[in-house]
Amino acid sequence: MSRKKIVATFRKLHKWPGIIITIFAIHFAFSGIIMNHRSFFSGVDVSRKWLPRSYEYQNWNQAAVRGGIDMGQDSLLFFGNIGAWIKTKQGYIDYNQGFPQGIDNRKINQLIRFREKLIAATQFGLFQRNELTNEWQAVPTPMNGQRLVDLFVKRDTMIILSRNYMMKSADLIHFEIFTLPAPRGYTRSAGLFNTLWELHSGELFGTVGKLLVDLLGFVTILLSITGLLHFFFPKHIRRRKRITGNSGNLPATFRLNLRWHNIVGYVFVLFLVINTAAGIFLRPPLLIPIVHTRVSIIPGSHLDNNNPWHDKLRRGIWNERLGIYIFSTSEGFYAAGENLSGPMIQFDSQPPVSLMGCNVLKSVDSTKYLVGSFSGMYIWDAMNGEVSDFFTGKGYELPLGMSRPVSDHMVAGYIHDNKNGQLIFDYNNGIEAINNDKGWEMPDVVKAKSPISLWNLSLEIHTGRILEQFIGVFYLLYIPVAGICFLMVLISGFMVWLLKHRKGNSTIR
């Protein structure tokens, strides 16, 4: 094949797929920039009425409720992605006063009663309820700014768990922070999924890395706009010349636009290719083959630290009978001694937990626990290792070969009290009453005060989940198809520049 034909082929691969992918690339870029700065955008919400119907709360779904506390006098305090509310015989009472503005700031991962005070662990910190002012007040801790995932009580001490550390406090004034001991047989490595995730966001290289990825987002927008202008400019020039007899400064503007498109493209093409390639492995189906793969830690990166549990902790509980802490992590369930001096030991037998993490860890008796996640709900005996399905009562058997990553019961929350019985909150279907004839109706007042955060909306756009209502299960192919198309546009564009424009001819159309 001649050089001219090769250039023509690359030009077609760059031009037509580029026109198609442009609008999607801009969406990827804008949503990615927002996702990289969650705390900055945490106060910005979007009404759910502007979104597809699947984003409207129905029957307390979408992790609206994660748990609850009996408040007495027929009142139940419940919490979750909608913040904190009280259910009474008369109706529902908003209990979110004092949280910073924005639904993202009142997403509560755990809420407990400690020393007659209500304590909440949120996305951005620890809060306690001041009953005099009827407001939530921020509690300063050494883990301020970290994502808190769980709270539980060990005798007279409150334990606060972030995704990285454990913290103790007996008075909510003085705090002691702990790095949990490494597990037995620990070797320093990182999950390939986590490595690609942090590479794609830039977090792998700290603030500098995130700013670089932000820059790549702006570069993507610039390349998309200048690419579209390059496509439409010739038609506009010809139309202008036909109407007025001359094209004015449009040809010079056309050449300048192409020049900047080429310069920005060849300077950043390698970074864009790496970032795009990392992104397409973060969603199914390409996620599946890498999800359990371990790789060496990149020296000097964000993952290169001395904490063996960095970004791995999800839930915790203290077992008084066995005298151990039990932690649910991204790598399974582990036990740690009371003084946290020896290595953490992984339980030989444990219940399945989805990649999204453990959502329910409740004590059933002195050694048994209720464990819920998107993989279902199970009763697990931590002492003898027995695991049974909560819904069927049958013993759990590890599936052979590949299996569904989620269960028919995608458990997001659980409440058990004397008045309401057992209530399970399925992420898709909402409330499921186990020992009760019916659940609760989700009133309009709660829906109206529960918008979607701009960050979460950006996540839905960035992952393609927002397309599910329109194209069904095929939305799973959106990320790999769009990513491969974007890679083709980037590589073919670079080859056109390398083979043709680099020779000095910058007016090829």
C-alpha positions as CSV (number, residue, x, y, z in Angstrom):
1,M,0.0,0.0,0.0
2,S,1.4,3.4,-0.9
3,R,2.1,6.1,1.6
4,K,-0.8,8.2,0.2
5,K,-3.3,5.4,0.7
6,I,-2.1,4.7,4.2
7,V,-2.5,8.4,5.1
8,A,-6.0,8.4,3.5
9,T,-7.0,5.3,5.6
10,F,-5.8,6.9,8.8
11,R,-7.6,10.1,7.9
12,K,-10.9,8.2,7.5
13,L,-10.4,6.4,10.8
14,H,-9.7,9.7,12.5
15,K,-12.5,11.8,10.8
16,W,-15.7,9.8,10.9
17,P,-15.3,8.0,14.2
18,G,-14.1,11.3,15.6
19,I,-17.3,13.1,14.6
20,I,-19.3,10.3,16.3
21,I,-17.3,10.1,19.5
22,T,-16.9,13.9,20.0
23,I,-20.1,14.5,22.0
24,F,-19.3,11.5,24.2
25,A,-15.7,12.6,24.7
26,I,-16.9,16.0,26.0
27,H,-19.3,14.3,28.4
28,F,-16.4,12.0,29.6
29,A,-14.2,15.0,30.1
30,F,-16.6,17.3,32.0
31,S,-17.9,14.5,34.2
32,G,-14.4,13.3,35.0
33,I,-13.2,16.7,36.1
34,I,-16.2,17.0,38.4
35,M,-15.6,13.5,39.8
36,N,-11.9,14.4,40.6
37,H,-13.1,17.1,43.0
38,R,-15.9,15.7,45.0
39,S,-15.6,17.9,48.1
40,F,-15.5,21.0,45.9
41,F,-18.7,20.1,44.1
42,S,-20.4,18.5,47.2
43,G,-22.8,21.4,47.7
44,V,-24.2,21.3,44.2
45,D,-27.3,19.2,43.6
46,V,-29.5,18.3,40.6
47,S,-33.3,17.7,40.8
48,R,-34.1,14.1,39.9
49,K,-37.1,15.3,37.9
50,W,-34.7,16.3,35.1
51,L,-33.3,12.8,34.9
52,P,-34.6,9.5,33.5
53,R,-37.4,7.9,35.5
54,S,-35.0,5.2,36.8
55,Y,-33.3,7.9,38.9
56,E,-36.4,8.8,40.9
57,Y,-36.6,7.2,44.3
58,Q,-39.1,4.4,44.3
59,N,-39.9,2.4,47.5
60,W,-36.7,3.5,49.3
61,N,-34.4,2.1,46.6
62,Q,-30.9,3.3,45.5
63,A,-29.4,2.9,49.0
64,A,-31.9,5.6,50.3
65,V,-31.8,3.7,53.6
66,R,-28.8,1.9,55.2
67,G,-30.0,1.4,58.8
68,G,-32.1,2.8,61.6
69,I,-32.3,3.3,65.4
70,D,-35.4,2.9,67.6
71,M,-36.0,6.3,69.2
72,G,-38.9,5.2,71.4
73,Q,-42.5,6.5,71.4
74,D,-43.2,4.8,68.1
75,S,-40.4,6.8,66.4
76,L,-37.7,5.3,64.2
77,L,-34.6,7.3,63.1
78,F,-33.3,5.9,59.8
79,F,-30.4,7.0,57.6
80,G,-28.7,6.5,54.3
81,N,-28.1,8.4,51.0
82,I,-31.1,10.6,51.8
83,G,-29.5,11.7,55.1
84,A,-31.4,11.2,58.4
85,W,-35.1,11.2,58.9
86,I,-37.5,10.2,61.7
87,K,-40.6,8.1,61.0
88,T,-43.5,8.6,63.4
89,K,-47.2,7.7,63.3
90,Q,-47.9,11.2,62.1
91,G,-45.4,11.2,59.3
92,Y,-41.8,11.9,58.5
93,I,-39.5,14.5,60.1
94,D,-36.5,15.9,58.4
95,Y,-33.5,15.3,60.7
96,N,-30.7,16.8,58.6
97,Q,-30.3,20.3,60.2
98,G,-26.7,21.3,60.6
99,F,-25.2,19.3,57.8
100,P,-23.4,21.4,55.2
101,Q,-25.4,22.2,52.1
102,G,-25.7,19.5,49.5
103,I,-27.1,15.9,49.5
104,D,-23.5,14.6,49.2
105,N,-22.6,16.1,52.6
106,R,-25.4,14.3,54.4
107,K,-24.9,10.8,53.0
108,I,-24.6,8.7,56.1
109,N,-22.7,5.4,56.1
110,Q,-23.4,4.6,59.8
111,L,-25.3,6.2,62.7
112,I,-25.2,5.0,66.3
113,R,-26.0,6.0,69.8
114,F,-23.0,6.5,72.0
115,R,-23.2,7.9,75.6
116,E,-26.7,9.1,74.9
117,K,-25.5,11.0,71.8
118,L,-26.3,10.3,68.2
119,I,-23.1,10.0,66.1
120,A,-23.0,9.9,62.3
121,A,-20.2,8.8,60.0
122,T,-20.6,10.6,56.7
123,Q,-18.8,10.9,53.4
124,F,-16.7,13.8,54.7
125,G,-16.4,13.4,58.4
126,L,-17.9,12.7,61.9
127,F,-21.0,14.5,63.3
128,Q,-22.9,14.5,66.5
129,R,-26.4,15.7,67.2
130,N,-26.8,18.6,69.5
131,E,-30.2,18.2,71.2
132,L,-30.2,21.7,72.5
133,T,-29.9,23.3,69.0
134,N,-31.4,20.3,67.2
135,E,-28.5,20.4,64.7
136,W,-25.7,18.1,63.7
137,Q,-22.3,19.5,64.6
138,A,-19.0,18.5,63.0
139,V,-16.6,16.6,65.4
140,P,-13.0,17.5,64.7
141,T,-10.9,14.3,64.4
142,P,-7.4,13.3,63.1
143,M,-9.2,11.8,60.2
144,N,-11.0,14.9,59.0
145,G,-11.6,14.8,55.3
146,Q,-11.4,11.1,55.1
147,R,-14.4,8.9,54.0
148,L,-15.8,7.3,57.2
149,V,-17.3,3.9,56.5
150,D,-18.4,2.6,59.9
151,L,-19.0,3.2,63.6
152,F,-19.3,0.6,66.4
153,V,-18.9,0.4,70.2
154,K,-16.4,-1.7,72.1
155,R,-17.5,-1.6,75.8
156,D,-17.2,2.1,76.7
157,T,-15.3,3.2,73.6
158,M,-16.5,4.2,70.2
159,I,-14.6,2.9,67.2
160,I,-14.5,5.0,64.0
161,L,-13.4,3.3,60.8
162,S,-12.3,5.0,57.6
163,R,-11.2,3.2,54.5
164,N,-7.7,3.5,55.7
165,Y,-7.5,3.6,59.5
166,M,-9.2,2.8,62.8
167,M,-9.8,5.4,65.5
168,K,-10.8,5.1,69.1
169,S,-12.5,7.7,71.4
170,A,-14.1,7.4,74.8
171,D,-15.3,11.0,75.0
172,L,-15.5,12.4,71.4
173,I,-12.8,14.9,72.4
174,H,-9.6,12.8,72.5
175,F,-8.9,10.4,69.6
176,E,-6.4,7.7,69.1
177,I,-5.7,6.6,65.6
178,F,-4.4,3.2,64.5
179,T,-2.9,1.6,61.5
180,L,-4.2,-1.9,61.6
181,P,-1.6,-4.7,61.6
182,A,-0.7,-6.4,58.3
183,P,-2.4,-9.8,57.7
184,R,-0.5,-13.0,58.1
185,G,1.7,-13.7,55.1
186,Y,1.3,-10.2,53.8
187,T,3.3,-9.1,50.8
188,R,3.3,-5.6,49.4
189,S,1.2,-5.5,46.3
190,A,-1.9,-3.7,44.9
191,G,-4.9,-4.8,43.0
192,L,-4.7,-4.1,39.3
193,F,-8.2,-2.7,39.4
194,N,-7.1,-0.2,42.2
195,T,-4.0,0.7,40.3
196,L,-5.8,1.4,37.1
197,W,-8.5,3.3,39.0
198,E,-6.0,5.7,40.6
199,L,-4.1,6.0,37.3
200,H,-7.3,6.9,35.5
201,S,-8.2,9.6,38.1
202,G,-4.6,10.8,38.5
203,E,-4.7,10.0,42.2
204,L,-2.0,7.5,41.8
205,F,0.4,10.5,41.7
206,G,-1.3,12.7,44.2
207,T,-2.4,16.3,43.6
208,V,-0.1,16.7,40.6
209,G,-1.5,13.5,39.0
210,K,-5.1,14.7,39.5
211,L,-4.3,18.1,38.0
212,L,-2.7,16.4,35.0
213,V,-5.9,14.3,34.5
214,D,-8.0,17.5,34.8
215,L,-5.7,19.0,32.1
216,L,-6.3,16.0,29.9
217,G,-10.1,16.6,30.3
218,F,-9.7,20.2,29.1
219,V,-7.4,18.9,26.3
220,T,-10.1,16.4,25.2
221,I,-12.7,19.2,25.1
222,L,-10.3,21.4,23.1
223,L,-9.5,18.6,20.6
224,S,-13.2,17.8,20.2
225,I,-14.2,21.4,19.5
226,T,-11.3,22.1,17.1
227,G,-11.9,18.8,15.4
228,L,-15.6,19.7,14.8
229,L,-14.6,23.1,13.5
230,H,-12.1,21.6,11.1
231,F,-14.9,19.4,9.8
232,F,-17.4,22.2,9.3
233,F,-15.0,25.0,8.3
234,P,-14.5,24.1,4.6
235,K,-18.3,24.1,4.0
236,H,-18.6,27.4,5.8
237,I,-15.7,28.9,3.7
238,R,-17.3,27.8,0.4
239,R,-20.7,29.1,1.4
240,R,-19.2,32.5,2.4
241,K,-17.2,32.7,-0.8
242,R,-20.3,31.8,-2.9
243,I,-22.4,34.5,-1.2
244,T,-19.9,37.3,-0.8
245,G,-17.3,36.6,-3.4
246,N,-14.5,36.2,-0.9
247,S,-13.8,34.1,2.2
248,G,-12.2,36.9,4.2
249,N,-10.1,35.7,7.1
250,L,-11.8,32.3,7.4
251,P,-9.0,30.4,5.6
252,A,-6.4,31.8,8.0
253,T,-8.6,31.0,11.0
254,F,-9.1,27.5,9.5
255,R,-5.3,26.9,9.3
256,L,-4.8,28.3,12.9
257,N,-7.5,26.0,14.2
258,L,-5.9,23.0,12.5
259,R,-2.5,24.0,13.8
260,W,-3.6,24.1,17.4
261,H,-5.5,20.8,17.0
262,N,-2.3,19.2,15.7
263,I,0.0,20.7,18.3
264,V,-2.2,19.9,21.3
265,G,-2.9,16.4,19.9
266,Y,0.7,15.3,19.4
267,V,1.8,16.7,22.7
268,F,-0.8,14.9,24.8
269,V,-1.7,11.9,22.7
270,L,0.4,9.4,24.7
271,F,-1.2,10.6,28.0
272,L,-4.6,10.4,26.5
273,V,-4.0,6.9,25.2
274,I,-2.8,5.7,28.6
275,N,-5.7,7.3,30.5
276,T,-8.3,6.0,28.0
277,A,-6.9,2.5,28.1
278,A,-6.9,2.4,31.9
279,G,-10.6,3.6,31.9
280,I,-12.0,0.9,29.7
281,F,-10.8,-1.7,32.2
282,L,-12.8,-0.2,35.1
283,R,-16.2,-1.4,33.9
284,P,-17.5,-4.7,32.8
285,P,-16.9,-6.7,30.8
286,L,-13.1,-5.9,30.7
287,L,-13.2,-5.4,34.5
288,I,-14.0,-9.1,35.1
289,P,-10.6,-10.6,34.0
290,I,-8.6,-8.1,36.1
291,V,-10.6,-7.8,39.3
292,H,-8.6,-10.3,41.3
293,T,-5.2,-9.6,39.7
294,R,-2.4,-8.3,41.9
295,V,0.5,-6.2,40.7
296,S,3.6,-4.6,42.2
297,I,3.2,-1.2,43.8
298,I,4.6,1.6,41.7
299,P,7.4,3.3,43.7
300,G,6.5,6.8,44.9
301,S,2.9,6.5,43.9
302,H,-0.2,7.1,46.1
303,L,-0.4,3.4,46.7
304,D,3.2,3.3,47.9
305,N,2.7,3.7,51.6
306,N,3.3,1.6,54.8
307,N,-0.4,1.1,55.5
308,P,-1.3,-2.5,54.5
309,W,-5.0,-1.6,54.6
310,H,-4.9,1.5,52.5
311,D,-8.3,2.0,50.9
312,K,-9.4,-1.5,51.9
313,L,-11.5,-1.2,55.1
314,R,-15.3,-1.4,54.7
315,R,-17.0,-2.5,58.0
316,G,-16.0,-3.5,61.5
317,I,-17.4,-5.0,64.7
318,W,-16.2,-6.1,68.1
319,N,-16.9,-9.6,69.3
320,E,-16.9,-9.7,73.1
321,R,-17.1,-13.5,73.4
322,L,-14.2,-14.2,71.1
323,G,-12.3,-11.1,72.3
324,I,-11.5,-10.0,68.7
325,Y,-12.2,-7.3,66.2
326,I,-13.8,-8.5,62.9
327,F,-13.2,-6.4,59.9
328,S,-14.8,-6.6,56.4
329,T,-12.2,-5.5,53.9
330,S,-12.0,-5.4,50.1
331,E,-9.9,-8.7,50.5
332,G,-12.3,-10.6,52.8
333,F,-13.0,-10.9,56.5
334,Y,-10.2,-10.6,59.0
335,A,-9.8,-11.0,62.8
336,A,-7.5,-8.8,64.9
337,G,-6.7,-9.2,68.6
338,E,-7.8,-6.7,71.2
339,N,-4.5,-4.9,71.4
340,L,-3.9,-4.9,67.7
341,S,-0.4,-6.2,68.2
342,G,-0.3,-9.4,66.1
343,P,-1.0,-10.0,62.4
344,M,-4.6,-9.9,61.2
345,I,-5.9,-13.4,60.4
346,Q,-8.2,-14.1,57.5
347,F,-11.2,-16.4,58.3
348,D,-11.0,-19.7,56.5
349,S,-14.7,-19.7,55.8
350,Q,-16.6,-16.5,55.2
351,P,-19.7,-15.2,53.4
352,P,-19.6,-13.7,49.9
353,V,-19.4,-10.0,49.6
354,S,-19.6,-8.1,46.3
355,L,-16.9,-5.9,44.9
356,M,-18.9,-2.8,46.0
357,G,-18.3,-3.8,49.7
358,C,-20.2,-5.0,52.7
359,N,-23.3,-2.9,53.5
360,V,-24.7,-4.8,56.5
361,L,-22.7,-6.3,59.4
362,K,-25.0,-7.0,62.3
363,S,-24.7,-9.3,65.3
364,V,-27.3,-12.1,65.5
365,D,-25.9,-13.7,68.6
366,S,-22.5,-14.1,70.4
367,T,-20.7,-15.5,67.3
368,K,-23.2,-15.2,64.4
369,Y,-23.5,-12.2,62.0
370,L,-25.9,-10.9,59.4
371,V,-23.8,-10.0,56.3
372,G,-25.4,-8.1,53.5
373,S,-24.0,-6.8,50.2
374,F,-24.9,-6.8,46.5
375,S,-24.0,-10.5,46.6
376,G,-27.0,-11.1,48.9
377,M,-27.6,-11.6,52.6
378,Y,-26.1,-14.4,54.7
379,I,-25.9,-15.6,58.3
380,W,-22.3,-16.3,59.1
381,D,-20.9,-18.0,62.2
382,A,-17.5,-16.5,62.8
383,M,-16.5,-19.3,65.2
384,N,-17.3,-22.4,63.2
385,G,-17.4,-20.9,59.7
386,E,-21.0,-21.9,58.8
387,V,-22.6,-19.7,56.2
388,S,-26.3,-19.9,55.2
389,D,-28.5,-17.9,52.8
390,F,-30.7,-15.5,54.8
391,F,-33.6,-15.8,52.4
392,T,-33.6,-19.6,51.8
393,G,-31.9,-20.9,54.9
394,K,-29.7,-23.2,52.7
395,G,-26.0,-23.6,53.3
396,Y,-23.8,-21.5,51.0
397,E,-21.6,-23.3,48.5
398,L,-18.9,-21.5,46.6
399,P,-19.9,-21.4,42.9
400,L,-17.7,-23.1,40.4
401,G,-16.2,-21.1,37.5
402,M,-17.6,-17.7,36.6
403,S,-20.8,-16.6,38.3
404,R,-23.0,-13.5,38.4
405,P,-21.2,-10.6,40.2
406,V,-24.5,-9.6,42.0
407,S,-27.4,-11.4,43.6
408,D,-31.1,-11.2,43.0
409,H,-31.1,-9.5,46.4
410,M,-28.7,-6.5,46.1
411,V,-28.8,-5.6,49.8
412,A,-28.0,-1.9,50.6
413,G,-29.4,-1.6,54.1
414,Y,-31.2,-3.4,57.0
415,I,-33.3,-2.4,59.9
416,H,-34.6,-4.6,62.7
417,D,-36.6,-3.3,65.6
418,N,-39.6,-4.4,67.7
419,K,-42.2,-2.4,65.9
420,N,-41.2,-2.8,62.2
421,G,-39.7,-6.3,62.3
422,Q,-37.0,-7.0,59.8
423,L,-36.7,-4.6,56.8
424,I,-34.2,-5.2,54.0
425,F,-33.5,-2.4,51.5
426,D,-32.6,-3.7,48.1
427,Y,-30.7,-1.3,45.9
428,N,-33.0,-1.8,42.9
429,N,-36.3,-2.9,44.4
430,G,-36.3,-0.9,47.7
431,I,-37.9,-2.0,50.9
432,E,-38.6,-5.7,51.5
433,A,-40.5,-6.5,54.7
434,I,-39.5,-9.9,56.1
435,N,-41.6,-10.4,59.2
436,N,-44.1,-7.7,58.4
437,D,-47.1,-7.5,56.0
438,K,-46.0,-4.4,54.3
439,G,-43.2,-1.8,54.2
440,W,-43.5,2.0,54.2
441,E,-44.6,4.3,51.4
442,M,-41.9,6.7,50.4
443,P,-43.6,10.1,50.8
444,D,-43.2,13.0,48.4
445,V,-41.7,15.2,51.1
446,V,-38.7,12.9,51.4
447,K,-38.3,12.6,47.6
448,A,-38.5,16.4,47.2
449,K,-35.6,16.9,49.7
450,S,-33.4,14.1,48.2
451,P,-31.9,15.3,44.9
452,I,-28.9,13.7,43.3
453,S,-25.5,15.3,43.8
454,L,-23.7,16.7,40.9
455,W,-20.9,14.2,41.7
456,N,-23.2,11.2,41.5
457,L,-24.8,12.4,38.3
458,S,-21.3,12.8,36.8
459,L,-20.5,9.3,37.9
460,E,-23.6,8.0,36.2
461,I,-22.7,9.8,33.0
462,H,-19.0,8.8,33.1
463,T,-19.8,5.1,33.6
464,G,-22.6,5.1,31.0
465,R,-25.2,3.8,33.6
466,I,-27.4,6.8,32.7
467,L,-28.0,5.0,29.3
468,E,-29.4,1.9,30.9
469,Q,-33.0,3.0,30.7
470,F,-32.6,3.7,26.9
471,I,-30.5,0.7,25.7
472,G,-31.0,-1.8,28.5
473,V,-28.1,-4.2,29.4
474,F,-26.2,-3.0,26.3
475,Y,-25.1,0.0,28.3
476,L,-22.4,-2.3,29.7
477,L,-20.7,-2.1,26.2
478,Y,-20.8,1.7,26.2
479,I,-17.4,2.1,28.0
480,P,-15.4,-0.5,26.0
481,V,-16.9,0.5,22.7
482,A,-16.5,4.3,23.3
483,G,-13.0,3.8,24.7
484,I,-11.8,1.7,21.8
485,C,-13.3,4.2,19.4
486,F,-11.6,7.1,21.2
487,L,-8.3,5.2,21.1
488,M,-8.7,4.6,17.3
489,V,-9.3,8.3,16.8
490,L,-6.3,9.3,18.9
491,I,-3.9,6.9,17.3
492,S,-5.1,7.5,13.7
493,G,-4.9,11.2,14.2
494,F,-1.4,11.0,15.5
495,M,-0.4,8.8,12.4
496,V,-1.9,11.4,10.0
497,W,0.1,14.1,11.7
498,L,3.3,12.0,11.7
499,L,3.0,10.9,8.1
500,K,1.6,14.0,6.5
501,H,1.3,17.2,8.6
502,R,4.8,16.8,10.0
503,K,6.0,17.3,6.4
504,G,4.8,20.8,6.5
505,N,1.5,20.4,4.7
506,S,-1.1,21.6,7.3
507,T,-4.0,22.2,4.9
508,I,-5.0,18.6,4.2
509,R,-8.7,18.0,4.3
